[in-house]
Amino acid sequence: MLLPFRRVLAGVKIHSCRPFSVSRIKSNCKKGLVLGVYEKEKEDDSVCFTEAASSFDGSLSGKLRELLSISGPPLKKGKSRIFYGLHEDFPSVVVVGLGKNSPGFCSKENWYNCKENIRAAVSVGCRALQDLEVPLVEVDPCGDPQAAAEGAVLGLFEYDEFKKKKTFAVKTQLHGSSDTTAWERGVLYGEGQNLARRLMEAPANHVTPAFFADTIEQKLAPFSDKVIIHKRPKSWIEEQQMGAFLSVSKGSEEPPVFLEIHYNGNAESSQPPLVLVGKGITFDSGGISLKPSSGMEAMRADMGGAATVCSSIVTAAALKLPVNIIGLAPLCENMPSGKANKPGDVVKAKNGKTIQVDNTDAEGRLILADALCYAHTFNPKAIVNAATLTGAMDVALAYGSCSCGLIVHINLVWRMPLFQHYTKQVTDSQLADLNNIGKYSRSGGPCTAAAFLGEFVTAPHWAHLDMAGVMSNKDEIPYLRKGMSGRPTRTLVEFAAGLCTEP
């Protein structure tokens, strides 16, 4: 078993490892190191290290380069190789493949390939050291400390709150660079998305509307000088005449909560706020229009819109972004009971429009309708709502679960049409002003859902993010483990950050 390691380490001075054994190295591992290497442009090219990796190799008189060359074929993108005993400060060193050097911006996909390559590679290296139970890992910035930090923080996350056996905790820090500001920004971006993942992954009997609101309140407590939180109860929702929201919540024993967050990052600015609205169905059974039992457990994450919106505000506050943001999250369950909405019922939204509820499983647009109406009371600069709204979004996009639909860049988005064709489908209702499903319910589901929401928006700048297709991750995003993705939290943060530079 040890022969391959002895062959690879021939001629290398092993520090404090007598006799050499994997078990002894594992027990002595206090610190690990992740370094990057680019793919060769030509077969006869030498190993192309990152700046940090080249410096580390220089301190070893070229030994890392030598070992990498003789230990196997050149590392491909996203692959890794571990070396032991090379350096007394780093008993375990993982070299990760970054792909081609600086592939840059891809105009076809509106995507920075190099950043994704860094995130994916760093996550692979950090997980390899996590498997070895290395508690402290230094990470090569790989030319982009923020992307490297995001890969480390996102890659190491695993939801294990209710398991006796916990994932080994690993602390990461920047190696070989003075750009700690970019690294720390990446850590905050990653932690923000992980907060959304944690909320989405947790079971619905724990993350109730009240628990969700309390969790966000706790996360924002350190920023109380710039944050005001209102946890609006059912009585307030009734006063606001949010009949569509109330109609969904009445089928559950859990009381609804309307969570309202004010982040005053630039209180002196006269600029109107950005308003973020998130769908907060903490469990979606489908109501009377009951969902199939297969896969229903995943509907604990139907509050993904609220999770990403609220997590993005937590991140904005941690980053001290000089922008004013208001977050709105209508929180409730959609359950079948004697009080639940019935197909064919008519309810009235906050703006007075009546809605024929032909499918109680199209509940997200009902609660968002009232939240969008309320959003206008703040004279917003722009409104962006996020929701796991239509399962058809996964089918509608050629990307499948790769991107979320944008009805109007860190996470991929794809613009979907908002034609009058779709508006006519939801305004053609037998009993009310609107129908909560399109006339041709099997066609254009994401677009008719957006058209429905558009009937409650008068603000000139509005975007609807249908994130149903990216709610969970299988293997589409390599630096996220299987489970709820927390996307598009970082996109919302980046959008808010972009507003800081606007006049």
Buried (B, 14 or more C-beta within 10 A) or exposed (E): EEEEBEEBBEEBEBEEBEEBEEEBBBEEBEBBBBBBBBBBEEEEEEBBBBBBBBBBBEEBEEBBBBBBEEBEEBBEBBBBBBBBBBBEEBBBBBBBBBBBBEBEEEEEBEBBBBBBBBBBBBBBBBBBBBEBEBBBBBBBBBBBBBBBBBBBBBBBBBBEEEEEEEEBEBEBBBBBBEEBEBBBBBBBBBBBBBBBBBBBBBEBEEBBBBBBBBBBBEBBEEBEEBBEBBBBBBEBBEEBBBBBBBBBBBBBEBBBBBBBBBBBBBEEEEBBBBBBBBBBBBBBBBBBBEBEEEEBEBBBBBBBBBBBBBBBBBBBBBBEBBBBBBBBBBBBBBBBEEEBBEBEBBBBBBBEBBBBBBBBBBBBBBBBBBBBBBBBEBEBBBBBBBBBBBBBBBEBBEBBBBBBBBBEBBBBBBEBEBEEEBBEBBBEBEEBBBBBBBBEBEEBBBBBBBBBBBBBBEBEEBBBBBBBBBBBBEEBBBBBBEBBBBBBBBBBBBBBBEBBEEE
